[in-house]
Amino acid sequence: MDNKKPLFVIKIGGNVIDNSENLHYFLKDFSTLPGDKILIHGGGKIATDLSHTMGIEPKMVDGRRITDIDTLRVVTMVYAGLINKNIVAQLQRYQCNAIGLTGADGNLIRATKRPVKDIDYGFVGDLSPSSVDRNKLDEILQTGVVPVFSAITHDGEGQLLNTNADTIASTLAIALSSLYQVSLVYCFEKKGVLLDVADDNSVLREISSSDFDRLKAENIIAGGMLPKLQNAFQAINSGVSEVYIGKSEELEMLGKEQFGTRLFA
């Protein structure tokens, strides 16, 4: 019997951040979730829009942002500043005592700059479970404060790094799984993993590890959803209790009714 306390590690996608009404309702629902929880966010389109305004042309390769020094300044301002503090302020409105963080704060998440291979991604951070100071983060959680992490980390040598928010979420979940019974939750625009991508209601409510292997072999799960599920099952194999993938507007159903798709070992 696992006597560890439950913990929700929840990541919101850019589609939620880009829509102020969606974000408002999501944060209202998030604030009512019982027990310990952590929120992780990226930046949506705001960083791209601000880059254009400042005359900095965003550079993307295969959907990934190249983070040169000018771009790093923009994403730090937007992710760790504007978006992070807006989220924290809205959570305070709902009596959810949140604190906005980057990986540099308290040395909570230390990354390594991605090495240059075929592509130089610039100031981008890569993570491992040992990147997280889980004991210090546990101390914060024990005070009842809710950490809200932006997608900015550091290398321990004074350099900030832009880091994928999905990766931060799974890394935090894995690191804390030795102390908590962790449910990792990815909120995005779909209701869950769909059997038919053209039918929003064809949600697969549960997928086990063996189901995933079969669905992959039958090419039912492919495209952009494949890496999401591979990362999710990697987290489960590394100690995370379960992973949910679902729609941000339906978060209130988490733990009460069926929310999105539940992945488990």
KABEL-V548127 format. One line per field, one symbol per residue. psi: psi as a letter, one per 30 degrees, with the letter a starting at -180 (. if undefined). Layout:
psi=???
//
This chain:
psi=kjgkkkkkjkkklfeeefjeeeeeeeeeeeffklaklkkklbfbfeeeeeeeeggjjkkkjhgkkkiaeeeeeeeeeeefdeeeeeeeeeeeeghjjlkkllfekghejklkkkkkcekjfbikklllfffkieeeeeeeeffgkjkjklhkalgfggklkkkkeeeeeeeeeeeffffljkjkkjkaflfakkejffjfghkjekjleeeeeeeeeggejabffeeeeeeefeeefgfkelkkjakefgeffkfeakjbkkkl.
//
